[in-house]
């Protein structure tokens, strides 16, 4: 048995996760994500995969975030009809998120055509909401921890990764003629002591390891993560109210929005922030929130916290904006309110019209709650740009800009180190992926110098031979 690994994405970048595992003539695609951020990265979405779709035997998905799943509709549009293996919550999330992704791309293409800011006379979406529907009949779900046999040589199982509802690591087991080998794909590792999600599972060994490195070069949390985040959150909310404006929080619909709701309702009930309305302006986030009741064994919240009169998601201060007109009416708010809206990277969705109206207002506050890749509007704002383009128009940034790193769903440097310490033996090779180059190199240095493991940072489209003749 000969085994090779090809890096089709998330190599020296945070987005576009796609790894092709070749086991003799069998081809497994682990994750199938969209590139986001810088234009050269986004343009890769339009490049055909360096492998014909009919040669892919199966897709194994770590979780539902678009940078890990968002290329699936394009793969099916191009003719793939094989299985997509994932956890049950991930399958439910994909039905929501991929449909929304297709719809947003249709709307953005149409808006670009009307406004004339595309270089194409008739700009087209990468795929449509209808294209996304082709994926769903092929979703095949498996529970955490159960070995699933693909053929007599190849099995896989999911391990709990934290990060978002249903997120997993993928462990692939290869039974050769002479040896058995395992390859572990970390996916996105979550935080320890997260208020709503379980800790990432400890895996004692793997012959080959792929580990994400989003925060491989920085620490975001102190020892008491939740208390630290609550203190920062209370400070930002109270300051925004003292400024006499509205607090706008871009938040990913899956995971981040629910975590922010948890903190805000807790702070309101404790009297640490004013008794102000919180508007959830993301139809997808509203649908995702309902899944926490359906998949209760996948998170920390119990039935009491979910269903009591002032439950986490049914708190009287929460207002869910399901229709577009109610969303637009939020533009009239001048003070004493919090607005949560998607997308978290400011790349599309309802957050754009909120940015258009809020960025120029000196009394308002924009709070970042997660990582902003290079090339996104969020990173430009964080880096101090005086204006960003929204709907093709330059919008001045006069509002207050704040960050709370502790809200991220990614493990930080010390937590990555903690997870790696759970290995009882060193992998033959560790590949550092899903991180900008500086972060990836920092994690490689730690693994090489402190753990004394073999580690490397692959380039986009690299091919590595893992095993020969096993």
Beta strands, then each sheet from edge to edge (+ up, - down):
strand 1: 3-7
strand 2: 19-23
strand 3: 26-30
strand 4: 58-60
strand 5: 83-86
strand 6: 139-141
strand 7: 148-149
strand 8: 154-160
strand 9: 168-175
strand 10: 180-185
strand 11: 208-212
strand 12: 246-250
strand 13: 277-281
strand 14: 318-320
strand 15: 337-341
strand 16: 365-368
strand 17: 387-390
strand 18: 393-396
strand 19: 400-403
strand 20: 429-433
strand 21: 455-456
strand 22: 463-467
sheet 1: 6+ 5+ 4+ 3+ 2- 1+ 22-
sheet 2: 7+ 8- 9+ 10- 11- 20- 21-
sheet 3: 14+ 13+ 15+ 12+ 16+ 19+
sheet 4: 17+ 18-
end
